[in-house]
Amino acid sequence: MTDKMIVVIGASAGGPRVLKQIFTDLPMLNCSIIVVQHMPNFINESIAQSLNSVTEMEVRLFHQDEVLKDRVVYVVPSEYHAKVIQNRQIQLRQGERVNYVCPAVDVTMLSLHQEPGVRHLGILLTGMGRDGAEGMRHIKHIGGQTIAQNEKTCAIFGMPKEAIETGCVDWVLPPDQIHQKLIAISRTPTSN
């Protein structure tokens, strides 16, 4: 029996460059990856296309009420929060900013729930503020695993630092090692 795995990656300032590092030469993985990047509307498509050009996985912008599929990377569009419903479906909704941003990483991470046969991985990258800290705590609380980008490679260490300070981050790594850890975890049938 193979587990279902959902990965949520949050990023803000400096994120597009780091995302490209992580996704470059990323092989086909049996997981759904959700990217929540704080960004203006006009670069939504270019972020998705940039990532799509460097990985074997399919990368695309989310569409309303899409069912999560393995081997697909979903980029949350600007000005929408994304909630994962029953670990299976994405629901986009416009709403008030959370942590001063929309989309907010916390909204997506906090919508994940513990379920037999479903594994979760939270990854928090460079960015200002504390968006994602509560989400990472939640992922640990429901039995998932968490990775934060290390300070040396961050354009702004705010978001990873806040997450690390919760005590709920398993690994603090540079982008190349996040790439390797993502592959390793996705290929491990059960989490430790």
C-alpha positions as CSV (number, residue, x, y, z in Angstrom):
1,M,0.0,0.0,0.0
2,T,1.4,3.4,-0.9
3,D,0.7,6.5,1.2
4,K,-0.6,9.7,-0.3
5,M,1.7,12.6,0.3
6,I,0.9,16.3,0.3
7,V,3.8,18.8,0.4
8,V,3.1,22.5,1.0
9,I,5.9,25.0,0.2
10,G,5.7,28.6,1.4
11,A,7.9,31.4,0.2
12,S,7.9,35.2,0.0
13,A,10.7,37.7,-0.8
14,G,13.5,35.8,-2.7
15,G,11.3,32.8,-3.1
16,P,11.1,32.5,-6.9
17,R,14.9,32.0,-7.2
18,V,15.0,29.5,-4.3
19,L,12.0,27.6,-5.7
20,K,13.8,27.3,-9.1
21,Q,16.9,25.9,-7.3
22,I,14.8,23.3,-5.4
23,F,12.8,22.2,-8.5
24,T,15.7,22.1,-11.0
25,D,16.2,18.5,-12.0
26,L,13.5,17.4,-9.6
27,P,12.4,13.9,-10.8
28,M,8.8,12.7,-11.0
29,L,7.7,12.3,-7.3
30,N,4.6,10.4,-6.0
31,C,3.2,13.4,-4.2
32,S,1.1,16.5,-4.7
33,I,3.1,19.7,-4.1
34,I,1.3,23.0,-3.4
35,V,3.4,26.2,-3.7
36,V,2.2,29.3,-1.8
37,Q,4.4,32.1,-3.0
38,H,3.6,35.7,-2.0
39,M,3.6,37.5,-5.4
40,P,1.8,40.1,-7.5
41,N,-0.8,38.9,-9.9
42,F,1.2,39.6,-13.1
43,I,3.9,37.0,-12.3
44,N,1.6,34.1,-11.6
45,E,2.0,32.4,-15.0
46,S,5.7,33.2,-15.3
47,I,6.4,31.5,-11.9
48,A,4.5,28.3,-13.0
49,Q,6.2,28.3,-16.4
50,S,9.7,28.8,-14.9
51,L,9.3,25.9,-12.5
52,N,7.6,23.7,-15.2
53,S,10.7,24.2,-17.4
54,V,13.1,22.7,-14.9
55,T,11.3,19.6,-13.4
56,E,9.8,16.4,-14.8
57,M,6.7,17.1,-12.7
58,E,3.8,19.0,-14.2
59,V,3.6,22.5,-12.7
60,R,0.5,24.6,-13.2
61,L,-1.6,27.4,-11.6
62,F,-4.5,26.1,-9.4
63,H,-8.0,26.2,-10.7
64,Q,-11.0,26.3,-8.4
65,D,-11.9,23.0,-6.8
66,E,-9.2,20.9,-8.4
67,V,-8.7,17.4,-7.1
68,L,-5.1,16.9,-5.9
69,K,-3.1,14.5,-8.2
70,D,0.3,12.9,-7.6
71,R,3.2,14.1,-9.7
72,V,1.7,17.6,-10.0
73,V,2.9,20.9,-8.6
74,Y,0.1,23.4,-8.0
75,V,1.0,27.2,-7.7
76,V,-1.6,29.1,-5.7
77,P,-2.5,32.3,-7.7
78,S,-2.2,35.8,-6.1
79,E,-5.1,37.3,-4.2
80,Y,-6.6,33.9,-3.3
81,H,-6.2,31.8,-0.2
82,A,-6.0,28.0,-0.9
83,K,-7.6,25.5,1.5
84,V,-7.1,21.7,1.2
85,I,-10.5,20.1,1.7
86,Q,-10.3,16.5,3.2
87,N,-6.7,16.2,2.0
88,R,-8.1,15.7,-1.5
89,Q,-9.3,18.9,-3.1
90,I,-8.2,22.5,-3.3
91,Q,-10.6,25.3,-2.7
92,L,-9.6,28.9,-3.7
93,R,-11.3,31.8,-2.0
94,Q,-10.8,35.5,-1.9
95,G,-10.7,36.9,1.6
96,E,-9.0,39.2,4.1
97,R,-5.2,39.1,4.2
98,V,-3.8,36.7,6.8
99,N,-0.4,37.7,8.3
100,Y,-0.7,40.7,5.9
101,V,-0.7,38.5,2.8
102,C,-3.0,36.7,0.4
103,P,-2.3,33.9,-0.3
104,A,-1.2,33.0,3.1
105,V,0.9,29.9,3.8
106,D,-0.8,29.4,7.1
107,V,-4.2,29.1,5.5
108,T,-3.1,26.2,3.3
109,M,-1.0,24.4,6.0
110,L,-3.7,24.8,8.7
111,S,-6.3,23.2,6.4
112,L,-4.4,19.9,6.3
113,H,-5.7,17.2,8.6
114,Q,-4.4,13.9,10.1
115,E,-5.7,10.9,8.2
116,P,-4.5,7.3,8.0
117,G,-2.5,6.8,4.8
118,V,-1.8,10.5,4.3
119,R,1.6,12.1,4.9
120,H,2.3,15.8,5.1
121,L,5.5,17.8,4.6
122,G,5.8,21.5,5.2
123,I,8.7,23.5,3.7
124,L,9.2,27.2,4.5
125,L,11.5,29.3,2.5
126,T,12.9,32.9,2.5
127,G,10.5,35.7,3.3
128,M,9.6,38.6,5.6
129,G,7.1,38.2,8.5
130,R,5.8,35.1,10.2
131,D,3.5,33.6,7.7
132,G,3.8,29.8,7.8
133,A,5.0,29.5,11.5
134,E,1.6,28.3,12.8
135,G,1.1,26.1,9.7
136,M,4.5,24.4,10.4
137,R,3.5,23.8,14.0
138,H,0.2,22.4,12.8
139,I,1.9,20.0,10.4
140,K,4.1,18.7,13.2
141,H,1.0,18.4,15.4
142,I,-0.7,16.1,12.9
143,G,2.4,13.9,12.5
144,G,4.0,15.5,9.5
145,Q,7.5,16.6,8.8
146,T,8.9,20.1,8.4
147,I,11.9,21.8,6.7
148,A,13.0,25.4,6.9
149,Q,15.5,27.2,4.7
150,N,18.8,28.1,6.5
151,E,19.6,31.7,7.3
152,K,22.8,31.9,5.1
153,T,20.9,31.2,1.9
154,C,17.8,33.3,2.7
155,A,17.3,36.8,1.1
156,I,15.2,37.5,4.3
157,F,15.2,35.0,7.2
158,G,12.0,36.2,8.8
159,M,9.6,33.3,7.9
160,P,12.0,30.4,8.4
161,K,13.3,32.0,11.7
162,E,9.7,32.3,13.1
163,A,9.0,28.7,12.2
164,I,12.3,27.5,13.7
165,E,11.5,29.4,17.0
166,T,8.3,27.3,17.4
167,G,10.5,24.2,18.0
168,C,8.5,22.4,15.3
169,V,11.1,22.3,12.4
170,D,12.8,18.9,11.8
171,W,15.5,20.2,9.4
172,V,17.1,23.6,8.6
173,L,18.7,23.2,5.2
174,P,20.0,25.2,2.2
175,P,18.0,24.8,-1.1
176,D,20.2,22.0,-2.6
177,Q,19.7,19.9,0.5
178,I,16.0,20.7,0.6
179,H,15.9,19.3,-3.0
180,Q,17.5,16.1,-1.8
181,K,15.4,15.8,1.4
182,L,12.2,16.3,-0.6
183,I,13.1,13.4,-2.9
184,A,14.2,11.2,0.0
185,I,11.0,11.8,2.0
186,S,8.7,11.3,-1.0
187,R,10.3,7.9,-1.7
188,T,10.1,6.7,1.9
189,P,6.8,4.7,2.3
190,T,6.2,5.8,5.9
191,S,7.2,8.7,8.0
192,N,9.3,8.3,11.1
